[in-house]
Amino acid sequence: MKTYHILYNNAAGGHEAGTRACVTEVEKLQGKIEMVNLENFEGHKALVESLGEDDVIVICGGDGTLNHYINALRDVDYDNQVLYYPGGSGNDFFHCVKGDCTPELIEITHLVKKLPTALIKDKEYTFINGIGYGIDGYFCEVADKQRAKGKTDINYTAIAILGVLFFYKPCGVTVTVDGVEHRFERAWLAPMMNGRFYGGGMMPTPEQKRNSGELSFMVFHNTGKLRLLTIFPSLFKGEHVKHTKYVSVLKGKEITVKYDVPKSAQIDGETVLDVSECTVKAYSEEKMNV
């Protein structure tokens, strides 16, 4: 009989209802269930090494839980099947892969390996959706502070509007894509993407294909507050790219972004403060064989 090891994060947003729904779906597969709480968990490698040949890993949570999982096992080789149930407050990965937001159990074995990397403040991360750099990093920074104070109903729209109008200050950014340098002034938003969605349904790079060997970079630039607020809603449909005077999209295998002033960044929703420079690289077989 197969054993399904359900990995969930007890501290993740919306975890209780999502975890219950995940367990219900796994029970339909008629195997043994083992629950593993990822909160403060450091035994990923030992867990994977202990799995039987037919054992299955089930990741239950949002994008942050997925990010935690892929980084913990980035250097571990394993052949077990990996399933995913979107049980978090942010499910951009599921939206991108499935095409809609109706929760269900899906196989992602081939999607949690051969992933791009990001180098930030001398630390390398693996990411599955994208790196938000600029005001989207600021959104996550503010949300983290509110969450730390016990707030559960985080209003990202309110954070965005207040940030644009009063708190966030855009600055110049230098971007190097496969050795070619580009310069943008008054940059508000500068994500680097492996998938199409991030930030709770925003689609900054609508033409990006997941794990395609190339990453996409989008920058909102040279615009004032009111125009930004006017165009911003179109991000959720990917229609902002029509505003070519203020929105630029570049693609490449290696992308380095340097802000004139340090800004917050977010990696699949996980915040990193005071980032001056970020370099992302698409997955490379050559790199992995070195």
C-alpha positions as CSV (number, residue, x, y, z in Angstrom):
1,M,0.0,0.0,0.0
2,K,1.3,3.5,-0.9
3,T,2.0,6.0,1.8
4,Y,1.1,9.6,1.0
5,H,3.3,12.0,3.0
6,I,1.3,15.3,3.2
7,L,3.6,18.2,3.8
8,Y,1.8,21.3,5.0
9,N,2.7,24.5,6.9
10,N,0.7,25.1,10.0
11,A,1.7,28.8,9.9
12,A,0.6,29.4,6.3
13,G,-2.4,31.6,5.6
14,G,-5.7,29.7,5.2
15,H,-3.9,26.4,6.2
16,E,-6.6,24.7,8.2
17,A,-9.4,24.6,5.6
18,G,-6.9,23.9,2.8
19,T,-5.2,21.0,4.8
20,R,-8.6,19.4,5.6
21,A,-9.6,19.6,1.9
22,C,-6.2,18.1,0.9
23,V,-6.6,15.2,3.3
24,T,-10.1,14.5,1.9
25,E,-8.7,14.3,-1.6
26,V,-5.8,12.1,-0.7
27,E,-8.1,9.7,1.2
28,K,-9.8,9.0,-2.1
29,L,-6.5,7.4,-3.3
30,Q,-6.9,4.7,-0.6
31,G,-3.4,4.7,0.8
32,K,-1.8,5.3,4.2
33,I,-1.5,9.0,5.2
34,E,1.4,10.5,7.1
35,M,1.2,14.2,8.1
36,V,4.3,16.4,8.2
37,N,4.1,20.0,9.5
38,L,6.7,22.1,7.8
39,E,6.6,24.8,10.4
40,N,10.2,24.9,11.8
41,F,10.8,21.6,10.1
42,E,14.4,20.8,9.0
43,G,14.2,17.1,8.2
44,H,13.4,17.3,4.5
45,K,16.5,15.4,3.3
46,A,16.0,12.6,5.9
47,L,12.3,12.4,5.1
48,V,13.0,11.9,1.3
49,E,15.8,9.4,2.0
50,S,13.4,7.4,4.1
51,L,10.7,7.1,1.5
52,G,9.8,3.8,-0.1
53,E,9.9,3.4,-3.8
54,D,6.1,3.8,-4.1
55,D,5.7,6.5,-1.5
56,V,4.2,9.8,-2.6
57,I,5.0,13.3,-1.5
58,V,1.9,15.6,-1.3
59,I,2.6,19.3,-0.9
60,C,-0.4,21.2,0.6
61,G,-0.2,25.0,0.8
62,G,0.4,28.1,-1.2
63,D,3.3,29.5,-3.2
64,G,5.3,30.1,0.0
65,T,5.0,26.4,1.1
66,L,6.1,25.3,-2.4
67,N,9.1,27.7,-2.2
68,H,10.0,26.3,1.2
69,Y,9.9,22.8,-0.2
70,I,11.9,23.3,-3.4
71,N,14.7,25.2,-1.6
72,A,15.0,22.6,1.2
73,L,15.4,19.8,-1.4
74,R,17.2,21.7,-4.2
75,D,20.4,19.5,-3.9
76,V,18.6,16.2,-3.1
77,D,18.0,13.7,-5.9
78,Y,14.8,11.6,-5.6
79,D,12.4,9.8,-7.9
80,N,9.2,9.8,-5.9
81,Q,5.9,11.1,-7.3
82,V,5.0,14.6,-6.1
83,L,1.4,15.8,-5.9
84,Y,0.1,19.3,-5.0
85,Y,-3.0,20.7,-3.5
86,P,-3.4,24.5,-3.4
87,G,-4.2,25.1,0.2
88,G,-2.7,28.5,0.9
89,S,-3.8,32.1,0.6
90,G,-1.7,32.6,-2.5
91,N,-1.9,29.9,-5.3
92,D,-0.3,31.6,-8.3
93,F,1.6,28.4,-9.3
94,F,-1.6,26.4,-9.4
95,H,-3.4,29.1,-11.4
96,C,-0.6,29.1,-13.9
97,V,-0.3,25.3,-14.3
98,K,-4.1,24.4,-14.0
99,G,-5.5,27.4,-15.9
100,D,-8.1,28.2,-13.2
101,C,-8.4,28.5,-9.5
102,T,-10.6,25.6,-8.6
103,P,-8.7,23.5,-6.1
104,E,-7.8,19.9,-6.9
105,L,-4.9,17.5,-6.5
106,I,-2.5,17.6,-9.4
107,E,0.8,16.0,-10.2
108,I,3.8,18.3,-10.3
109,T,6.8,15.9,-10.2
110,H,8.4,17.4,-13.3
111,L,7.7,21.0,-12.3
112,V,9.5,21.1,-8.9
113,K,12.8,20.2,-10.5
114,K,15.1,21.9,-13.0
115,L,14.1,25.3,-11.7
116,P,15.7,28.8,-12.1
117,T,17.8,30.4,-9.4
118,A,18.2,33.8,-7.9
119,L,21.3,35.3,-6.2
120,I,20.3,37.9,-3.6
121,K,22.7,39.3,-1.0
122,D,25.2,36.5,-1.6
123,K,22.6,33.8,-1.1
124,E,21.2,31.6,-3.8
125,Y,17.5,30.7,-3.9
126,T,15.4,28.4,-6.2
127,F,12.1,29.9,-7.2
128,I,9.0,28.5,-8.9
129,N,6.9,31.5,-9.9
130,G,9.0,34.7,-9.8
131,I,11.0,37.4,-8.0
132,G,9.1,40.6,-7.3
133,Y,11.4,43.6,-6.9
134,G,10.2,47.1,-6.2
135,I,6.8,48.0,-5.0
136,D,5.6,44.4,-5.0
137,G,8.4,43.6,-2.5
138,Y,7.1,46.5,-0.5
139,F,3.6,45.0,-0.5
140,C,5.0,41.8,1.1
141,E,7.1,43.8,3.6
142,V,4.0,45.7,4.8
143,A,1.9,42.5,4.9
144,D,4.5,40.7,6.9
145,K,4.5,43.6,9.5
146,Q,0.7,43.5,9.7
147,R,0.7,39.7,10.0
148,A,3.3,39.9,12.8
149,K,0.9,42.1,14.7
150,G,-1.8,39.5,14.5
151,K,-3.8,40.8,11.5
152,T,-5.2,38.0,9.4
153,D,-7.4,39.9,6.8
154,I,-4.5,41.5,4.8
155,N,-5.8,44.0,2.2
156,Y,-3.2,44.0,-0.5
157,T,-5.2,46.5,-2.6
158,A,-5.2,49.0,0.2
159,I,-1.5,48.4,0.8
160,A,-0.9,49.0,-3.0
161,I,-2.9,52.2,-3.2
162,L,-1.5,53.7,0.0
163,G,2.1,52.7,-1.1
164,V,1.8,54.3,-4.5
165,L,0.2,57.5,-3.2
166,F,2.2,58.1,0.0
167,F,5.0,55.7,1.0
168,Y,6.8,54.0,-1.9
169,K,9.4,56.0,-3.9
170,P,10.4,54.8,-7.4
171,C,14.0,55.2,-8.6
172,G,16.2,54.3,-11.5
173,V,17.1,50.7,-12.3
174,T,19.8,49.2,-14.5
175,V,18.9,45.8,-16.1
176,T,21.4,43.5,-17.9
177,V,19.9,40.7,-20.0
178,D,22.3,38.2,-21.4
179,G,25.1,40.8,-21.3
180,V,23.1,43.7,-22.8
181,E,22.4,46.6,-20.5
182,H,19.2,48.6,-20.3
183,R,18.3,51.6,-18.2
184,F,14.9,52.7,-16.9
185,E,14.0,55.7,-14.8
186,R,11.3,56.0,-12.1
187,A,10.9,52.2,-12.0
188,W,7.9,51.1,-9.8
189,L,7.7,47.4,-10.6
190,A,10.4,45.0,-11.8
191,P,9.6,41.3,-11.5
192,M,11.6,38.5,-13.0
193,M,9.4,35.6,-13.9
194,N,9.5,31.8,-14.5
195,G,5.7,31.5,-14.6
196,R,3.0,33.9,-15.7
197,F,1.4,34.7,-12.3
198,Y,2.5,36.1,-9.0
199,G,1.2,38.4,-6.3
200,G,-2.3,36.8,-6.0
201,G,-3.2,36.7,-9.7
202,M,-1.2,39.4,-11.4
203,M,0.2,38.5,-14.8
204,P,3.3,40.7,-15.4
205,T,4.7,38.6,-18.2
206,P,1.7,37.0,-20.0
207,E,3.9,35.3,-22.7
208,Q,6.2,33.6,-20.3
209,K,6.4,29.8,-20.6
210,R,7.2,27.9,-17.4
211,N,10.6,26.2,-17.3
212,S,11.2,27.2,-21.0
213,G,14.9,27.8,-20.6
214,E,14.3,31.6,-20.6
215,L,13.0,34.0,-18.0
216,S,11.0,37.2,-18.5
217,F,11.6,40.6,-16.9
218,M,8.9,43.3,-16.8
219,V,9.4,46.9,-15.7
220,F,6.8,49.7,-15.0
221,H,8.7,52.9,-15.6
222,N,8.7,56.6,-16.4
223,T,5.2,57.3,-15.1
224,G,3.6,59.2,-12.3
225,K,1.4,57.9,-9.5
226,L,-2.0,58.5,-11.1
227,R,-1.1,56.9,-14.4
228,L,0.3,53.9,-12.6
229,L,-2.9,53.5,-10.6
230,T,-4.9,53.7,-13.8
231,I,-2.8,51.1,-15.6
232,F,-2.2,48.8,-12.6
233,P,-5.5,46.9,-12.6
234,S,-4.8,45.7,-16.2
235,L,-1.9,43.6,-14.7
236,F,-4.5,41.0,-13.6
237,K,-5.3,40.3,-17.3
238,G,-1.9,40.9,-18.7
239,E,-3.2,43.9,-20.7
240,H,-0.7,46.3,-19.2
241,V,1.9,45.3,-21.8
242,K,-0.1,47.4,-24.4
243,H,1.2,50.5,-22.7
244,T,4.6,50.2,-24.3
245,K,5.6,53.8,-23.3
246,Y,5.5,52.8,-19.6
247,V,5.9,49.0,-19.7
248,S,8.8,47.0,-21.1
249,V,9.3,43.3,-21.2
250,L,12.6,41.6,-21.9
251,K,13.5,37.9,-22.1
252,G,16.8,36.0,-21.5
253,K,18.7,33.2,-19.8
254,E,20.4,35.5,-17.2
255,I,19.0,38.8,-15.9
256,T,20.6,41.2,-13.4
257,V,18.6,44.0,-11.9
258,K,20.2,46.8,-10.0
259,Y,18.2,49.5,-8.2
260,D,19.8,52.9,-7.5
261,V,18.3,52.7,-4.0
262,P,17.9,49.4,-2.1
263,K,14.3,48.0,-2.3
264,S,12.5,45.0,-0.8
265,A,12.2,41.9,-2.9
266,Q,9.9,38.8,-2.7
267,I,10.7,35.3,-3.8
268,D,7.4,33.4,-4.4
269,G,5.9,35.7,-1.7
270,E,8.8,35.4,0.8
271,T,10.3,38.8,1.6
272,V,13.9,39.9,1.5
273,L,14.6,43.4,2.8
274,D,17.1,46.0,1.5
275,V,18.1,44.4,-1.8
276,S,20.3,46.5,-4.1
277,E,20.9,43.8,-6.8
278,C,19.4,40.5,-7.9
279,T,20.6,38.1,-10.6
280,V,18.3,35.3,-11.9
281,K,19.4,32.4,-14.1
282,A,17.2,30.0,-16.1
283,Y,17.8,26.3,-15.4
284,S,20.8,25.0,-17.3
285,E,21.8,21.4,-17.8
286,E,25.4,22.5,-18.2
287,K,25.3,24.3,-14.9
288,M,23.9,21.2,-13.1
289,N,26.5,19.0,-14.6
290,V,29.5,21.1,-13.4
